[in-house]
Amino acid sequence: MLDTLHWWLTSPFDYVFMRRALVACLALSLTAPILGVLLTLRGMGLMGEALSHAIMPGVAIAFMLAGFSLPLMMFGGVLAGLVTVALAGGVTQFSGLREDAAMASLFLIAMAGGVTIVSHSGSALDLGHVLFGSILAVDDRTLGLVALGSSTLLVGLAISFRALVVECLDPLFLTLQGRHAGWTHALFMVLVVIGLVMGFQTLGTLMAAGLMLLPAAAARYWSQRLEGMIAIAIGIALASSMAGLLVSYHAGLPSGPSIILLAGLGYGMSLVLGPYRGLRANASRPKRGIGSRHAGQLR
């Protein structure tokens, strides 16, 4: 029994491509959930999903010009994401439209344009690779880029973490301390774009936000402290990544969707079992009836 379990857990990593995929997943799992926690605290979870689609035109144009040159595709994705963020901010500033509404409109246009470019320049297989990623195709150069991007994110978060948290909770206080909340928000959006582009090669543009948002949303059911939510979100992302790779290898399933489905399973379990706002916790909480409320008011 133990030998079978040991074989099931270790045999996939006898292959170099599986080891590369594991390292890429670990790098993403250590950074993306932190951004996800900050996004959910700001009520901007859908903004992260929209941005993951908004990088599509940059990726598509790079593909049209240079084929599957991953460094250029990642650079194009970062550029497209930053342009979309700037346009959404400009629309909000000059028209008064909410930033999330502006972003939703822009990402739909960007997604349609990107799909059109890839379909015109390549095949259905190329389009599938861009949309859904291919974590098992990560080579040494791509792995180096993912590691560099993840390291950049960690350094950026470490330097600006306190300002990001304060801007998230009380932007006015941050302004009174001599720091412009708008610049801090812009820095945060840049970090989110970099995080999404790092996940593009492994999970594709459609699911790049999966490891960022699902573990973060699940963590809110287990902790009410920021550091607790971050630690739990990272733990869920790491477990989902490793288990997803193992399941995809042994069951012959696509790796990216397997990872996201397991992260979704973690979210579902957290929704039911979590001690904070989970369904079981809410069901076990005593409820006062209408009659008792009126009686209390009469007394």
N, C-alpha and C positions, 0 to 999 in steps of 0.2 A: 504493500500500500504506500509506504513512504517512498519507495523507489519510483513508483508510478507518479506520485505527486512531484518528486524532485525532477523527473524527466519532463513532466508537463510544464513546470515552471522555468526550467533552464534550457531545454533543447532548442527552442526558437532562437536563442541568442548565441548559438554556435555559428550563425550566419552573420557576416559583417553588416549586411543591409539592415538586419533587425537590431543590431547594436547601435547603428547610426540613428535609426528611428527612435530607439529608446532614449538616447542622449538628447535628441531634438525635443522629444515630448517632455523630458524632465526640465529642460531649459525653459520651455514655454510654461510648464506648470508652476515654476517658481516665480514667475513674473506676472503673467496674465491675470491670475485671480486677485492680485493686489489692486490692479486697475479696476477689475470687476467690482470689488467691494466698494471702492470710491465712487464708481458709477452708480451702483444701486443706492448708496447713501444719498446721492444727489438726485435720485429719481430719474436717472438718465440711462437706464438699461437699454431702452429701445434706440437711444442715440448710438450706443456702441454697435448694435446690430446694423443700423443704417450705415454707419461708417465702414463696416466690413464689406458692404456692397459698393460703397462709394469709391473704393480703391480700384474697382474693376476697369474703368477706362484707362488708367495709367498702366495697369498690367497688360491690357489688350493692345495698347499702342506699342509698348515695348516688345510684345510678342510679334506684332506685325512687322516691326523694324528689324528684329534680331532673332526671331524664333524663340526657342526655350532657353534663353539666356537668363538664368534665375537672378543674378545680381541686377541686371537691367530691369527685369520685371519687378523686383522688390523696390528698386529706386523709383520706378514709375508709379508703383502703388503708393509709396510714401508721398510723392509729389501730388498725385491725384487726391489723396486723403486730405492733405494740407490745403489744397485749393478749395475742396468742398467745404472744409471747416471755415475758411476765410469767406467764401461766398455766403454760407449760412449766417455767419456773424454779420456780414454786410446787409443781408436781407432783413435780419432782425433789427439792426440799428436804424435803417432808413425807412422801413415799412411798419415796424411795430409788431410784425408776425412773430409768434413764439419760435425759439430756436429749434425746438424739436420738430415743429411743423415745417419750417424751412428746410431742415435736414431731410425730412421724409420726402418732400417734393424733389429735392436735388438728387437723392440717392436713387430714386426711381428712374430719373433721366439718365444718371450715370450708369446704372445697371443695364438699362436697355441699350445704351450706346456701346458699352463694353462687350455685351453678348453679340451685337451686330458686327463689331470689328473682328472678334475672334472667329465667328462663323464665316465671315467673308474671307479671312486670311488663312484659315486652317480647316480641319475636319471636325466631325462630331467628337472624336477622341480628344483632340486638342481642347475643345470647349469643355468636355468633361473633366479634363485635368485641371483647367483653370478654376472651374466652379467647385470641384470637390477635392482637389488636392491629391497628392500621392506621397504619403509619408514614407513608404517603403522605397521610393526613388531618391531619397535624400542622399547626396554624395558629400564628399569631404568639404568641397567649397561651400555648398549650401549649409552644411552643418556649422562651418566657421562663421558664416553670415548670421545664422540664428544665434550662435553663442555670442557674437559681437553685439547684435541687437539686444539680446537679453541682458548682457552686462551693462550696456548703455542705459537700459531702462532701470536696472537696479541702482546704478549710480545716480541717475536723475531723480528717482524716488527717494533715495536716501538724503540727497541734498535738499529737496523741496518738500519733504513729507509733511512737516509741521504746517507749512503755509498751505499745502493742498487740503489738509484736514480742516484748518481754520476757515479757509475759503468755502469749503463744503458746508460747514455748520453755521458760520456767521461772516459773510463777506464784508459787512459794514465794519466789524471789529478789525478785520485785516486792513481795511482802508485807513482806519484811525491809527493803526500802528505804522503807517507810512508806506504800505505796500498796496499797489493797485490790484484789486481783485480781478480785474479784466485780464491783466497780464498773467496772473496765476492760473486763471481758467484756460487761457490760450496755451500755456505750457502743458497743462494737464491734457488738453485735447491732442497736442503734438505727441505726448507719450502714448496716448491711446492709439493713435494712428500707427506709430512704430510697432506697438504690441500686436495690432491686427495684421500688419504686413509680415511680421515674424511668423504668424500662424497661417499665412496664406499658402505656403508651399506644402505644409503638412495637412491642413484641413480644408483648403480651398476658400474662395471668397464667400461661399454660401454658409460655411460653418466656422469661419475664422474666429467668430465671437463666442463659440461654444465653450471653450475652456476658460474664457474670461467671465462669462455671465452665469452659467449654470452653477459652478461651485460657489460663487459669491452669493447667489440667491439662496442656495441650500444652507450656507453658513449662518444666515440670519435667523434660522430656526433653532440654532444651537447655542448662540452666544449673543449677548447684548453689548459686549465690549469690543472696540475696534480691533485690538490686537488678537482677541479670541476669534473674531470673524475671519481675519486674515489667515491665521494659522489653520483654522478648520478648512477654509476654502482651498488653501494650498494642499492640504492633506487629501481632500476629495479629488482635486485635479491630478495629483500624483497617482493615487489609487486608480482613478479612471483611465489614465494614460497607460499604466503598466498592465492592468487587467484587459483593457481594450486591445492592446497589441497581442496579448496571449490568446484571447478569444478569437481574434481575427485570423491568427496563424493556424490554430487548431481546427477552427470551424470553416476556414476558407471564406471569410467575410471581408469586406473592405474595411481597412483599418480606421480611417477617419470617422465614418459613421459609427463604428463600434465604440470608439472612444467617447463620442458625443452621446450615444445612447446610454452608456454606463454612467456618464455624468448626469444624464437625465434621470436615470434610476436612482442615483444618489439624491437628486432633488426631490423626487417623488417620496422616497423614504423619509427625508427630512420634513417634508410637508405633513406627513402622517405622524411621525414619531417625535419631532422636535419639541423640546420643552418650552420654547418661546413661540407662541402663536401657531403651534402645530395643531392638527386636528384632534389628536388624542388629548393634548393638554387643554384645549378649549372645551372638549366634551366632558372632561373630569372636573372642570371649574364649576362651582355651585352657581346656579342662576336664580335670581329672584323673579317670582312671577308678577304678573300685572297687579293682582290683588294685593300682594305684599307691598308693592311700591305705593299703591294708593293708601294702604293702611298706615304705612310709615309717614306719608304726607299728612294724613288726618291727625295722627298723634302729634 
